[in-house]
């Protein structure tokens, strides 16, 4: 899976700073006429957009910018409650109002776990489960198993909304138990572990203070390593989830997490190696006066690079010459970051990758003084589990969404996901990587990966999110002592999200070999995407741009998009009531901030209830 990068230098490269944007006339009117001819409802969800202003790449783009947008842009009407909630019965609307209101009370949210435990004791297991299904569980979870979720998945599909299935069961560990697991299995094996880790960077060591990786995280599952058998169980769970996706919906997705498939030590070590190699490249670029350029714009002059490496004593002149000759590298006279990354691939054992350049001595040094056979086997098992999941997804016709995780794991997760994309995305996008746009390096990560996909000729698949670990990441960086990886504020994250999204949309416009899921509850971001699709002439029927929201949230965005013909998906959790309580607990916490920050969804729900009352549709039930 750690195969060699194959550069196709004959392909035309698109500069990240000077990409051409081409505005095309929207095809929405023609699409509506075709719908009417086929007898399909036009849904009355389209309207002419108002003077919408959106932030992109540090400047404001408005309706008056004639160079950037056509005279009229067809947008979705997210205030048409009849269309937004036509898939919901009145009882479901009332449930949503109740749950969202409860999530706005700090006391209930802060003590939600204790209250659920008390309710279970007082009411008994059976009545407690029924109460949960009528409220929080029914709002945010699809059902207990792959058979139970089919009615909801099929109903959503009938109203134009697909599913990303996510089996949301996780261990209900105490903080002390989580910290113990993290320290026991996140460190190096063997009696000399302390000695071997002395020269490791602080960011890539296990720290007891942050051993419970659930702290400050409300919207992502967390897995803790126990043993290899437990990782095999997680793989089997993911396999069943993939099977459920294939059996319950067309063109579905299934979500997986890398930390469920192996020992976190591997991800920590491999991430440190990748980061240090990239930092060494930046060091060499700075020597050539190119430190202010974006990652892909930094191209090292080959002759100067050879001279620098020789002076640093990294290798002999003959070795360096062999690195950059023939089919290997250097035919263009320059070396970019992708060429540089390929240098670490010419190693037979995975453990041989774990060497890093020392900027002081210039020598390649082992990250660990000794790497055991068992650690080598654990690494290989993790890669094998990933391979099994990807092959099963292909067989079932399901796309695999690899979730993003903490920054100290993410470089390795992204690299291993890319390796799967190189193998399985040759004919269409099967494997999707996730990019967290609250990271300062998000744009560089996206552009480098897109460029790699173009050079090697495979399909790029991405899910863009704002991010789930901000508070934990900031606190960890401050306490341990390394640079905060998170953007300064929410507006900076918005700009980063739109910048990354715009780059991928341009790639889709350029050659149609990229796909992106806009996973966002932010209405302005959705409108921005629709606006850019109209400008570029990207039809929703091409299935290149997807939208994603969580089950039970932002239906006023998801269902109008789906009914207007856009590919939109709900992130659908499922699992037994008692075993998804940790998930429900976090969802209540996330909704507390969501509902206190905006009352829009509750407002729209009230409008629809009043409309049904006045129009004598109070007992409305969706038919499909």
C-alpha positions in Angstrom: 0.0 0.0 0.0 3.0 2.3 0.5 3.7 2.2 -3.2 5.8 4.6 -5.2 4.5 8.0 -6.4 4.3 7.9 -10.2 4.7 11.4 -11.6 3.1 12.1 -15.0 5.0 15.2 -15.9 3.4 15.4 -19.3 0.1 16.5 -17.8 -0.6 20.3 -17.7 -0.3 21.6 -14.2 -2.7 24.2 -12.8 -1.0 26.8 -10.6 -2.8 27.1 -7.3 -2.5 30.9 -7.4 -3.6 31.6 -11.0 -6.3 29.1 -11.8 -8.7 30.3 -14.5 -12.3 30.7 -13.4 -14.9 30.4 -16.2 -18.4 31.5 -15.6 -21.1 29.6 -17.5 -24.8 30.2 -17.8 -26.9 28.3 -15.3 -28.9 25.3 -16.6 -31.5 25.4 -14.0 -34.4 26.6 -16.2 -33.7 23.7 -18.7 -33.6 21.2 -15.8 -37.0 22.5 -14.5 -38.6 22.1 -17.9 -37.3 18.6 -18.2 -38.7 17.8 -14.7 -42.2 19.1 -15.8 -42.1 17.1 -19.0 -41.4 14.0 -16.9 -44.2 14.9 -14.5 -41.8 15.4 -11.6 -42.6 18.1 -9.1 -40.5 21.3 -9.4 -40.9 21.6 -5.6 -41.2 25.4 -5.6 -38.0 25.6 -3.7 -36.1 27.8 -6.2 -36.1 31.6 -6.0 -33.9 34.4 -7.3 -31.2 35.1 -4.7 -31.1 38.3 -2.8 -28.0 40.5 -2.5 -26.0 37.7 -0.9 -22.5 38.6 0.3 -20.1 35.8 1.1 -16.5 35.8 2.2 -14.1 34.0 0.0 -10.3 34.2 -0.1 -10.2 37.3 2.1 -12.6 39.5 0.1 -16.3 39.9 -0.3 -18.2 38.7 -3.3 -21.6 40.2 -3.9 -24.4 40.3 -6.4 -22.8 43.4 -8.0 -19.6 41.6 -9.0 -20.5 41.1 -12.7 -17.2 39.3 -13.4 -17.9 36.6 -10.9 -21.6 35.7 -11.4 -24.3 35.6 -14.0 -27.1 38.2 -14.1 -29.4 35.9 -12.2 -28.5 33.0 -9.9 -31.1 30.4 -9.1 -30.8 29.5 -5.4 -32.7 27.2 -3.0 -35.4 28.8 -0.9 -34.5 27.6 2.6 -37.5 29.4 4.1 -40.1 27.3 2.3 -41.2 25.3 5.3 -43.8 23.2 3.4 -41.1 21.8 1.1 -38.4 21.6 3.9 -40.6 19.5 6.2 -42.8 17.6 3.7 -41.0 14.4 4.8 -41.9 14.9 8.4 -45.2 14.1 10.2 -46.5 16.7 12.7 -45.5 14.4 15.6 -41.9 14.5 14.2 -42.0 18.3 14.1 -43.2 18.4 17.7 -40.4 16.1 18.7 -37.8 18.2 17.0 -39.1 21.3 18.8 -39.1 19.6 22.1 -35.5 18.1 21.7 -34.0 21.4 20.4 -35.6 23.3 23.3 -34.3 20.9 25.9 -30.8 21.1 24.3 -30.9 24.9 25.0 -31.0 24.5 28.8 -27.5 24.4 30.2 -28.5 22.4 33.4 -30.1 19.6 31.4 -27.2 19.4 29.0 -24.5 19.5 31.5 -26.1 16.8 33.6 -27.6 14.8 30.7 -25.7 11.6 31.5 -26.7 11.6 35.1 -30.3 12.3 34.2 -30.4 9.5 31.7 -29.0 7.1 34.3 -31.5 8.2 36.9 -34.4 7.9 34.4 -33.3 4.3 33.6 -33.3 3.4 37.2 -36.7 5.0 38.0 -38.6 4.0 34.8 -37.0 0.7 34.2 -35.1 -0.4 31.1 -38.1 -0.9 28.8 -39.9 2.3 29.5 -36.6 4.2 29.4 -35.8 2.9 26.0 -39.3 3.8 24.7 -38.9 7.3 26.1 -35.5 7.8 24.4 -37.0 6.6 21.1 -39.7 9.2 21.4 -37.2 12.0 22.1 -33.4 12.2 21.7 -32.7 8.7 20.2 -35.6 9.1 17.8 -34.3 12.5 16.7 -30.6 11.7 16.1 -30.4 7.9 15.7 -31.9 5.9 12.8 -32.5 2.6 14.6 -30.8 -0.3 16.5 -29.5 -2.4 13.6 -29.2 -2.5 9.8 -32.8 -3.8 9.4 -34.3 -1.3 11.8 -32.8 1.7 9.9 -34.1 0.7 6.5 -37.6 2.5 6.8 -36.0 5.9 7.7 -33.2 5.5 5.1 -35.7 4.6 2.4 -38.0 7.5 3.4 -35.2 10.0 3.2 -34.2 8.6 -0.2 -37.8 9.0 -1.5 -37.4 12.7 -0.6 -34.1 13.1 -2.3 -31.7 12.6 0.7 -29.1 9.8 0.8 -27.3 8.3 3.8 -23.8 8.1 5.3 -24.2 5.2 7.7 -22.2 5.3 10.9 -22.4 2.6 13.6 -22.2 4.8 16.7 -21.5 2.4 19.4 -18.4 3.0 21.5 -17.1 2.0 24.9 -18.5 3.9 27.9 -15.2 4.4 29.7 -14.5 6.6 32.7 -11.9 9.3 32.2 -9.4 7.3 34.3 -9.9 4.2 32.2 -9.5 6.2 29.0 -6.3 7.8 30.2 -4.9 4.4 31.3 -5.5 2.9 27.9 -4.0 5.8 26.1 -0.8 5.8 28.1 -0.5 2.0 28.1 -1.0 1.6 24.3 0.0 5.0 23.0 3.6 4.7 24.1 6.4 2.6 22.7 6.7 -1.1 23.5 9.5 -2.6 25.5 11.4 -1.8 28.7 13.4 1.0 27.3 10.3 3.0 26.2 11.2 6.1 28.1 14.8 6.2 26.8 13.6 5.6 23.3 11.0 8.5 23.4 13.2 11.1 24.9 14.0 12.7 21.6 10.4 12.6 20.3 8.5 15.8 19.7 6.1 16.8 22.4 3.1 16.9 20.1 3.6 13.3 19.0 3.9 11.7 22.5 1.1 10.3 24.5 0.2 12.6 27.4 -1.8 11.5 30.4 -3.4 14.9 30.8 -5.0 14.5 27.4 -5.3 10.7 27.5 -9.0 10.9 27.4 -9.4 12.1 23.8 -13.1 12.7 24.2 -12.5 15.8 26.3 -14.0 18.9 24.6 -15.1 16.8 21.6 -18.9 16.6 21.0 -19.3 15.6 17.4 -17.0 12.6 16.9 -16.7 9.1 18.1 -13.5 8.1 20.0 -11.8 4.7 20.0 -9.2 3.5 22.5 -6.8 0.6 21.7 -7.2 -2.6 23.8 -5.6 -5.3 21.7 -5.4 -6.6 18.1 -8.6 -8.7 18.6 -10.5 -5.6 19.5 -9.3 -3.9 16.3 -10.6 -7.0 14.4 -14.0 -6.5 16.1 -14.0 -2.9 14.9 -13.2 -4.0 11.4 -16.1 -6.5 11.5 -18.4 -3.7 12.7 -17.3 -1.5 9.8 -17.9 -4.3 7.4 -21.4 -4.8 8.6 -21.9 -1.0 8.3 -20.7 -1.2 4.7 -23.1 -4.1 4.0 -25.9 -2.1 5.5 -25.1 0.9 3.3 -25.2 -1.3 0.2 -28.4 -3.0 1.2 -30.4 0.0 2.4 -29.6 2.8 -0.1 -28.2 3.5 -3.5 -24.9 5.3 -3.9 -24.5 5.4 -0.1 -21.5 6.1 2.1 -20.1 4.4 5.1 -17.8 6.2 7.7 -14.7 4.7 9.3 -12.1 5.9 11.8 -8.4 4.9 11.5 -7.9 4.9 15.3 -10.3 2.0 15.5 -8.1 -0.2 13.2 -4.8 -0.3 15.0 -2.6 0.9 17.8 -2.4 4.7 17.9 1.4 4.5 18.4 1.8 3.8 14.7 -0.2 6.9 13.7 1.7 9.1 16.2 5.1 7.9 14.9 4.3 7.9 11.2 2.7 11.4 11.6 5.9 12.7 13.2 8.0 11.3 10.3 5.8 12.9 7.7 5.7 16.2 9.4 9.5 16.3 9.9 10.2 15.4 6.2 7.8 18.2 5.1 9.5 20.6 7.6 12.9 19.6 6.1 11.6 20.4 2.6 10.4 23.9 3.9 13.8 24.4 5.5 15.5 23.8 2.1 12.9 26.0 0.3 13.7 28.8 2.7 17.4 28.5 1.8 16.3 29.1 -1.8 14.2 32.1 -0.8 10.8 30.5 -1.3 9.5 30.3 2.2 6.5 32.6 1.6 5.1 30.5 -1.2 2.2 28.0 -0.9 3.2 24.4 -0.5 2.8 23.6 -4.2 4.4 26.7 -5.5 7.7 25.8 -3.7 9.8 24.2 -6.3 13.5 23.6 -5.4 16.1 24.1 -8.0 17.8 20.7 -8.4 21.4 21.8 -8.6 21.0 24.0 -5.5 19.2 21.2 -3.7 22.0 18.7 -4.4 24.6 21.2 -3.1 22.6 21.8 0.1 22.1 18.2 0.8 25.8 17.5 0.3 26.8 20.3 2.6 24.4 19.0 5.2 26.0 15.6 5.0 22.6 13.9 4.3 24.3 11.5 1.8 27.2 11.2 -0.6 27.1 13.0 -3.9 26.6 9.6 -5.7 23.6 8.8 -3.5 22.1 12.2 -4.0 22.6 11.9 -7.8 20.9 8.5 -7.8 17.9 10.0 -6.0 17.2 12.5 -8.7 17.9 10.8 -12.0 16.0 9.0 -14.7 12.4 8.1 -14.0 12.9 8.8 -10.3 12.9 12.6 -10.1 14.3 15.7 -11.5 13.5 15.6 -15.2 12.0 19.1 -15.0 15.1 20.5 -13.2 13.1 21.3 -10.0 11.7 19.3 -7.1 8.3 20.0 -5.6 6.8 18.7 -2.4 5.2 15.7 -4.1 8.6 14.7 -5.6 10.1 15.1 -2.2 7.5 12.9 -0.5 8.3 10.1 -2.9 11.8 9.8 -1.6 10.6 8.1 1.6 8.8 5.4 -0.4 11.8 3.4 -1.5 11.9 1.3 1.7 10.9 -2.3 2.1 9.8 -2.4 5.7 7.3 0.0 7.2 9.6 0.5 10.2 12.3 1.8 7.8 10.1 4.7 7.1 10.5 5.9 10.7 13.7 7.9 10.1 13.7 11.7 10.2 16.2 14.4 9.1 18.0 16.2 11.9 18.2 19.8 10.8 21.2 20.4 13.1 23.4 17.5 11.9 21.8 16.9 8.5 21.8 13.2 9.1 18.9 10.8 8.8 18.2 9.4 12.2 15.8 6.6 13.4 12.8 8.0 15.2 13.2 5.0 17.6 16.4 3.3 18.6 14.8 -0.1 18.2 11.6 -1.2 16.5 10.2 -4.6 17.6 8.9 -7.3 15.3 5.5 -7.1 17.1 5.3 -3.3 16.3 6.0 -4.1 12.7 3.2 -6.7 12.7 0.8 -4.3 14.2 1.5 -1.7 11.5 0.9 -4.3 8.8 -2.3 -5.5 10.4 -3.7 -2.0 10.4 -3.0 -1.6 6.7 -4.5 -5.0 6.0 -7.7 -4.1 7.8 -8.0 -0.9 5.7 -7.5 -2.9 2.6 -10.2 -5.4 3.5 -12.7 -2.5 4.2 -11.9 -0.8 0.9 -12.3 -4.0 -1.1 -15.6 -4.8 0.6 -16.9 -1.2 -0.2 -16.1 -1.8 -3.9 -18.0 -5.1 -3.9 -21.0 -3.5 -2.2 -21.0 -0.4 -4.3 -20.5 1.8 -1.3 -18.2 4.8 -0.9 -15.9 4.9 2.1 -15.6 8.1 4.1 -12.4 8.2 6.3 -13.1 10.6 9.2 -10.5 13.2 10.3 -9.1 13.0 13.8 -6.6 14.9 16.0 -3.7 16.8 14.4 -1.1 14.4 15.9 -2.8 11.5 14.2 -4.0 13.2 11.0 -0.8 13.3 8.8 -0.6 9.5 9.0 -4.4 9.1 8.5 -4.4 11.3 5.4 -1.3 9.6 3.9 -2.8 6.1 4.4 -6.1 7.3 3.0 -4.3 8.7 -0.1 -2.7 5.3 -0.5 -6.1 3.7 -0.6 -7.3 6.4 -3.1 -4.4 5.6 -5.4 -5.5 1.9 -5.5 -9.3 2.1 -5.4 -10.1 5.5 -7.0 -8.8 4.7 -10.5 -12.2 4.5 -12.2 -14.4 6.5 -9.8 -14.1 8.0 -6.3 -14.6 5.2 -3.8 -12.4 6.5 -0.9 -13.0 10.0 0.5 -10.6 11.8 2.8 -11.8 14.4 5.3 -10.2 17.9 5.6 -10.8 20.0 8.7 -10.8 23.6 7.6 -10.2 25.1 11.0 -6.6 24.0 10.5 -4.1 26.6 9.4 -2.6 24.1 6.9 -5.9 23.0 5.4 -5.5 24.8 2.0 -2.0 23.4 1.5 -3.2 19.9 2.4 -6.1 20.1 -0.1 -4.0 21.5 -3.0 -1.2 19.1 -2.6 -3.5 16.1 -2.6 -5.5 17.4 -5.6 -2.3 17.8 -7.5 -1.1 14.3 -6.7 -4.4 12.9 -7.9 -4.0 14.8 -11.2 -0.5 13.6 -11.8 -1.3 10.0 -11.1 -4.7 10.0 -12.8 -7.0 8.9 -10.0 -10.2 10.4 -8.8 -9.9 12.8 -5.8 -12.7 12.5 -3.2 -13.0 14.9 -0.2 -15.3 15.8 2.6 -14.9 19.3 3.9 -15.7 20.0 7.5 -14.9 22.9 9.8 -13.6 20.5 12.5 -14.5 18.7 15.7 -11.5 19.0 18.0 -10.9 22.8 18.3 -11.1 23.2 22.1 -9.1 20.1 22.8 -6.4 21.0 20.2 -6.0 24.5 21.5 -5.7 23.5 25.1 -3.3 20.6 24.3 -1.0 22.9 22.3 -1.0 25.5 25.0 -0.4 23.1 27.9 2.3 20.9 26.2 4.0 23.7 24.3 3.7 23.7 20.5 2.2 26.0 17.9 -1.6 26.2 18.0 -2.7 24.4 14.7 -6.2 26.1 14.7 -7.1 29.3 12.7 -7.4 32.4 14.8 -11.2 32.7 14.8 -14.5 31.5 13.2 -14.3 34.0 10.4 -10.8 32.8 9.5 -12.1 29.3 9.4 -15.0 30.4 7.2 -12.5 31.9 4.7 -10.4 28.8 4.8 -13.4 26.6 4.2 -14.5 28.7 1.2 -11.0 28.8 -0.2 -10.6 25.0 0.0 -14.0 24.5 -1.5 -13.4 26.9 -4.3 -10.2 25.2 -5.3 -11.9 21.8 -5.5 -14.8 23.2 -7.4 -12.4 24.7 -9.9 -10.7 21.2 -10.2 -14.1 19.7 -10.9 -14.7 22.4 -13.5 -11.3 21.8 -15.0 -11.4 18.0 -15.6 -14.4 16.5 -13.7 -12.2 14.0 -11.9 -12.8 15.4 -8.4 -15.7 15.0 -6.0 -16.4 16.9 -2.8 -18.9 16.7 0.0 -19.8 20.0 1.5 -20.4 18.8 5.1 -21.8 21.9 6.7 -24.8 23.2 8.6 -23.9 26.7 7.7 -26.5 28.1 5.3 -24.2 30.8 3.9 -21.6 28.1 2.9 -24.3 26.1 1.1 -25.4 29.2 -0.7 -21.8 30.0 -1.6 -21.5 26.5 -3.1 -24.7 26.8 -5.1 -23.5 30.2 -6.4 -20.2 28.9 -7.5 -21.8 25.8 -9.2 -24.0 28.2 -11.2 -21.1 30.3 -12.2 -19.1 27.3 -13.3 -22.0 25.5 -15.0 -21.7 22.5 -12.6 -25.0 20.6 -12.9 -26.3 18.8 -9.7 -27.0 15.8 -12.0 -23.3 15.3 -12.5 -23.0 14.0 -8.9 -19.7 15.8 -8.4 -20.7 18.1 -5.5 -22.5 16.6 -2.5 -24.0 18.2 0.6 -24.0 16.6 4.0 -25.7 17.3 7.4 -26.3 15.3 10.5 -29.5 13.3 11.0 -32.0 15.3 13.0 -30.4 18.7 12.2 -30.9 21.3 9.5 -33.6 19.6 7.6 -34.5 23.0 6.2 -31.2 22.7 4.3 -31.0 19.0 3.4 -34.5 18.3 2.0 -35.0 21.4 -0.2 -31.6 20.6 -1.7 -32.5 17.0 -2.3 -35.9 17.8 -3.8 -34.3 20.3 -6.1 -32.1 17.5 -7.5 -28.8 18.1 -5.6 -27.1 15.1 -4.1 -27.4 15.5 -0.4 -26.7 13.1 2.4 -27.6 12.7 6.1 -24.9 11.4 8.4 -27.0 8.5 9.9 -25.9 7.0 13.2 -27.4 3.7 14.4 -27.0 1.2 17.2 -28.8 -0.2 20.3 -30.2 2.4 22.6 -28.0 1.8 25.6 -24.8 1.5 23.6 -25.3 4.8 21.8 -25.9 6.8 25.0 -22.4 8.3 24.8 -23.2 9.5 21.3 -26.5 11.0 22.4 -24.8 12.7 25.4 -22.4 14.5 23.0 -25.1 15.3 20.6 -27.1 17.1 23.3 -23.9 19.1 24.1 -23.4 20.0 20.5 -27.0 21.0 20.0 -26.8 23.2 23.1 -24.3 25.5 21.4 -26.1 25.1 18.0 -29.5 26.1 19.4 -28.3 28.8 21.7 -26.4 30.4 18.8 -29.3 30.4 16.4 -33.1 30.0 16.9 -33.7 29.8 13.1 -34.5 26.1 13.0 -37.0 26.3 15.8 -38.5 29.4 14.2 -39.0 27.5 10.9 -40.5 24.5 12.7 -43.0 26.8 14.4 -43.9 28.4 11.1 -44.6 25.0 9.6 -46.7 23.9 12.5 -48.8 27.1 12.3 -49.1 26.6 8.5 -50.4 23.1 9.0 -52.9 24.2 11.6 -54.3 27.0 9.5 -54.4 24.8 6.4 -56.0 22.0 8.3 -53.1 19.7 7.7 -52.3 19.2 11.4 -52.5 15.4 11.0 -50.3 15.4 7.9 -48.2 12.2 7.4 -45.8 11.9 4.5 -46.6 9.5 1.7 -43.9 8.1 -0.6 
